[in-house]
Amino acid sequence: MSTSRTVAWEGFVNTRDLGGLPTRSGETTSYGAFFRAADLRFVTEAGWAQARECGVHTVIDLRNADEIRPAETPSTAQAGSARFAAAPEGPATPAGVDRLEVPLDDIDDIEFWRHVNRERLNGTPLYYPVFLQRKAGRCAAVIKAIAGTGPGGVLFHCGAGRDRTGLVALLLLALADVEPRAIAADYAMSAEALKALFAAMGTPGQEPLIQAALADRSTTLEEAVMATLDGFDAEQYLLGIGVTGSEIHSVRSRLLEPVLPAR
């Protein structure tokens, strides 16, 4: 089992292990349990082989249907964090890796996303508090899906691997009682990591717009994440939105106990 958060599998972008992070009780999160990532369209066969070698057994796609199959599904709304032009997907998820689609955005709630865009919250963790409040059912669905996966590592991703993926990472790490500054630092790592993805997509980077929105509120990426976590009890939140105690235990134990190998 690797003891590095760095992931250099071929074609994976903005990808890292959620292991090795300090908790407030002095423990560290387990390596190989959860990986966060961006769009997997550039992943090669060699990259998938590397992921499998590192224990990845399940992939959870947080994107909307129109992002996954743009030719088949008309877009309802420009909802989530980073939307990329259609491009060929990389090699299909290989045999031995389960794949689940658990869309987080709820793009049908157009009024909600109009509010997020109007307030210039999109692409920043500033939208996390209102999303956690208004879209609790979507958050519960993702955690339940994760709890129901088989042995082995779980990789979850969206488009940029920053906002939707970052919110799920925040919930997982908060549930393991990871130090808030470590959670914020993990989120901030995406700013540099995404440069390669935007370059490959031929898409302008979003960093200037994001920094301007944060500056208008006299805050930073890290401070915005910390504000979300201030007084936030992940376990009580999840219990309150329908995640069971056994599901919470399943997820938390993966982050704090040695990972069982996939079979």
Disulfide bonds with the S-S distance in Angstrom:
none
